[in-house]
Amino acid sequence: MTELILTTLDWVPEFPRGFVRDLRIRWALEEADIPYQIATTPVGDAEARLPFQPFGQVPWLTDGDITIFESGAILLYLGEGSTALMPADRPGRAKVMEWLFAALNSVEMPAVPWSLYRWADDETQSPARAHLERFLDGRLNHMEAVLAKGDWLTGPFSIADIAMSDVLRQLRSYDVFAKRPACQHYVERATARPAFKKAYADQIAHFEAADVERTARSE
Amino acid sequence: MTELILTTLDWVPEFPRGFVRDLRIRWALEEADIPYQIATTPVGDAEARLPFQPFGQVPWLTDGDITIFESGAILLYLGEGSTALMPADRPGRAKVMEWLFAALNSVEMPAVPWSLYRWADDETQSPARAHLERFLDGRLNHMEAVLAKGDWLTGPFSIADIAMSDVLRQLRSYDVFAKRPACQHYVERATARPAFKKAYADQIAHFEAADVERTARSE
């Protein structure tokens, strides 16, 4: 078996560190105890990424002849090879698949656009913004009810929890959890897992090493 | 084998007809020539749907003891059972999975929030809105380059094309295709398929039958 290669950016500014989406993949690989190498692509050269990632983004995973992009698809690809990430039986797989898509298509869909208002420090009120806020609030209220019922979404921890907790984690600084303790405790449980901590520390270390290299080059 | 049951709303107003997400599932079932029954849930009673769909939405699919929600997950579940929807080999599956997630997490993510401005007839300009428009434009520009290369995303038609063309189709009335002929022709190719036409006509007929019943009840 050839070793898996996870490609991410060679450098990013401080702000997105700890949130670049290779984190989801690092986390899954740590949970499943699968060895992997990191490869990099220059942050400023989106064009060079297009043959591997058609939107010019990261991450992508290389497994011998197969190259796969989209963090959700990579999680599922890895999940098919490890019961630490997804059960092998059809009912168990179905549950993980529905919650994986729920994280990325039902919760992240309003979460990322809503974050644009925060990133831009944009206080402009408008009917569409009100719709978006109701959309996100509704999704989070439903998640609060779901997450109050158990530790993980589908019984055992799975790739669905990696995706969902990573989506919710990105909202943490925006105060949406004050009235949603189940969401908050879920994110705390997920990020307390040794595999998350290792993945997070590795991503931070990767970009810090790039800082050192940049500074050395510019001196 | 028990017959599959696809649950959708009992009635919706004119506006969303032809776009309710059971359409994606009807379409896949027609492509794979799998028989199914339609069941309904009262449009006004989201609470009653929560045991099957945790956000109170539709559709969900029942396959004997398995019930599965999220249109992306249902497409994948059906794809695993039919090579008319997804190849069975690992490299082919990986390609379909990455493009299925790309449709729902990379393209639909800015498309739906952007639609909120159109639905609300909201002309308010703001920095976040400008970000969102650049986000969507960027994704569509990349899709234009991809779709200029071939008829379907991964070689043969697949569930990835059902998801991607359905996401793009919802933007058609918003004039984003004027400068993107490859996107436009792709949507035209997809919606010309007999399976799409059957699925679309069946959804329209389903809601029209509900109109007749409502009228009869109110007389």
Interface residues (C-beta under 8 A of the other chain):
Chain A: L50 P54 F55 G56 D65 I66 I68 F69 E70 S71 G72 A73 I74 L76 Y77 R90 P91 A94 K95 M97 E98 W99 L100 F101 A102 L104 N105 S106 E108 M109 P110 V112 P113 L116 Y117 W119 A120 D121 D122 T124 Q125 S126 P127 A128 R129 H131 L132 F135 G138 R139 H142 M143 A145 V146
Chain B: L50 P54 F55 G56 D65 I66 I68 F69 E70 S71 G72 A73 I74 L76 Y77 R90 P91 A94 K95 M97 E98 W99 L100 F101 A102 L104 N105 S106 E108 M109 P110 V112 P113 L116 Y117 W119 A120 D121 D122 T124 Q125 S126 P127 A128 R129 H131 L132 F135 G138 R139 H142 M143 A145 V146
